[in-house]
Amino acid sequence: MSTEDRGPQVAGVAILFLCLSWIFVGLRCYVRGHMIKNFGTDDWLAIASLVLFTLYCTFVLKGVEYGTGQHLANLPEQNIPIALKWWWCCELAYISSTTVLKVSIAIFLSRISVKRSQIVTIWIVIGVVTVFSIFYFFLIIFQCSPVTYFWTQYLGVVGKCVPAKVITNSTYAHSAISAWADWTLGILPIFLVWDLAMNPRTKISVALILALGAIGSTATIVRIPYIKQLAQNDFLYSTTDVAIWSTVEPGIGITAAALATLRPLFRTFLSRSKLFGSSTRSPSESNAWSSSKMANRGGYIRSGGVQIGTELGLRTDLAKGGGVTTTIKSTNNADYDENGQSKKLKRSGSGQALRWDESERDLKDDSSEEFLPVQGPNVDWRGVKKTTEVSTTREVKPGEAGRLGNVCD
């Protein structure tokens, strides 16, 4: 009999992904709660998934302490039921963590979905994953009668369990549904950005960022060939690969899902880092993600595609109730005031009488903003900025008092 002990491998993987998940979820909370001040349901679910994954890793480490990854013949008899009990707890924590993670990713995508078909697809994924996970969760709990027989069977206790084939087939089905959900949520961002007015490179980068949360499907697929180990003898040793990949799946999923929300942090860091050149912008200009406490929709903005040719920017730096602002910038002959000085005009209003003043807000292209759709059709238009750039052409004679040219809004 081999004396090989694979317990350290199981423990090392658990510690690695536990640390990574805490770091990146912590950064996610900082970005969503502090930088853009839009902490949503998906973020709370990400925290819940992290807590469940932490419990899972705790159970894994306790199992390793008592014999997970070792041959039954090499373990003290009193350690076997304890190790099996921790394995049983790991199964329940694994199901809970992966289910909550997928729901978090789905809700994250639903916040930036526009079309009804996209929203329906997301909720179908949530429904299928949740229903089957609940079934699988209770199947694992009550696979043996009494429940404790799962870990006391090696002590001669009387009881029975459902056939191992039932558990194996149910695990195959759970993995298949998980992979289907991950791939569906991973492909969906392509359709979210397909019709947006942006260059192909930006479309690809945005879609890849949004699809990061579904990267856990790679571990799910790799795990599938090892599921057959659940029906083998020498349970604690033969299921080592299942244990490892069951840790990788939620660990990499939680980390990648959090990474998908960190672009504001990376953008701010790169704009201030001397390694990439110093920035001449003021702090308020260099961070396009700064927002008031009333910021809307987490910094996402839509460019084009809403029946009008102007830009509708849903931005975090605009407070709710800000009305509609139209900025008019002359790009040909300048407009002149009555003293012969050039001027730029801004018209502002909120559905009532319009007023003119001489304040100026230049149009600029800020590449740090995410161009994503806003959810409709019931869109909250508060905090929406309408920007129209027009050109005026007029011949001005020397000494003539400035008048407004033909301005088209």
WOSUL-V875776 format. One record per helix or strand of 3 or more residues. SS is the DSSP state (H for helix, E for strand). FROM is the first residue (numbers start at 1). TO is the last residue. Records with the same first field share a line. If there is no record, write none. Layout:
# WOSUL-V875776
SS->FROM-TO  FROM-TO
This chain:
# WOSUL-V875776
H->7-35  41-66  72-74  77-110  116-141  149-155  164-193  200-224  227-231  235-238  240-259  263-272  274-276  283-286  297-299
E->311-314  324-328  345-349  355-357  384-387
